[in-house]
């Protein structure tokens, strides 16, 4: 089973990296760009076909390592 994990900064947390990218895009002439938020995307191959077990283990991975849950949110998708 394959997991796609998306980690993003919470909406109420400042994103200086996103602000820097937004400013750079404006400098390059992309004035239509509004707010930019930076995140992470991960693909993880899981050694199981048991969806419930995969979800349990993946949530633990996100809570313990992949996301800083104080300032980040995460979501994931599982593919068979």
Secondary structure, DSSP 8 states (H G I E B T S, - for coil): -EEEEEEEE-TTS--HHHHHHHHHHHHTT-TT------EEEEEEE-S---HHHHHHHHHHHIIIII--TTTEEEEEEEE-
